[in-house]
Structures are given as C-alpha cells and as structure tokens.
C-alpha cells in the first residue's frame, strides 16, 4: 500500500508517503533530505517524508492533496532513499481506491441500532465486509466504496479496522465525505445510477462533478 500527499501551503515542499497506519510509538530516523517512520514495536515501515520534494519530482508543483505516483516517480524516490542510506524500498500501488461497489447483503450490527454490516462487491469475485451507518444504505444498490488506502478529501485515510467490534474493510461514502462539487449537502450515501458505471470500476469523479453541476 502506498499513499502519497503534497500540500505545500501546509507542509512546505514535502512529499508525505505513507505505507502503514500511524501509531503512537514510532521510531523516526532522518538522513539527508529524507525522514523515515517505523513502528517502534515491530520495525515495520510506516512511511517517509521527502524534503525539497519538487527538486526530486518537479511535476509536484502542480499537485495539491493526494498524489498518485507512477512507476517512474517511485523509482526516483527509491533512488533518493538509496542515496540517503535507507534500504527499504517503496512499491508503486495502482489499485483504484474509490470504486463502484455493489451492496449485496445487509444485516444488523449486534451492538448498534444504527450501524449495518454490509457485504459489498468491489470487483469481480471479491466481496468485502463494510460496516456502514448511513440512513439510506440498503441491498442491491451501487455506491462509492473507499477501499483501504483511500485518502478522503479531508485527509483521513481509510484502513481496515473494527467498528464496535465488527471487522470493516473500507468505507461506503456519502456526498459530504466525498465533497463533490454541487452535490446535495445531505446525509446518506451517494447511490450511483445502475447504468452509470460497472461494479469494480474506478469512480469517475469528473463525470460526477459535471453531472451535479448540470443538475444545479
């Protein structure tokens, strides 16, 4: 998993690369223009900060927010890691993180009166369990499924976890979480029209923004 973001107004010329969930107990190691973060308990890699990042990747000057790195860009970052003296390498991740999901089945959460446990198909042959609290969730609808590794517009990263003791692999998204331009400002999931896109495809947000702009 590889999650990258670049926000020069908030962070300066720093590319943040995340490979694992943040934790309270971290080991921080800085070498040259790179800082590495690892889990202090098991040594697993959590990510890197690359300083003066636009000198390494000049195209970052046009980026704001989440950055989807190409194989060539990851290779340049790995070269910089090697020059700084770090041995652990990054692996490019091209898996779509926001996909059209299809809610196949719903059951009540055993410990909550408003949460539902969904079985949501996110690609051919792959159905995952996602706990959802949206009031309009129901069976046999298409929705935006944020898979583990997705970065929401507010910067929140989606990781596998538990909601009130029940495993949940991702998030089913509503208008407010997605911050779509001109979309309705209301609670609930964005239920995607059946003929909009196929289940498992990366969500076409450009089309969605154009659609909601026309509606308004």
Order of alpha helices (4+ residues) and beta strands (2+ residues): beta-alpha-beta-beta-beta-beta-alpha-beta-alpha-beta-beta-beta-beta-beta-beta-beta-alpha-alpha
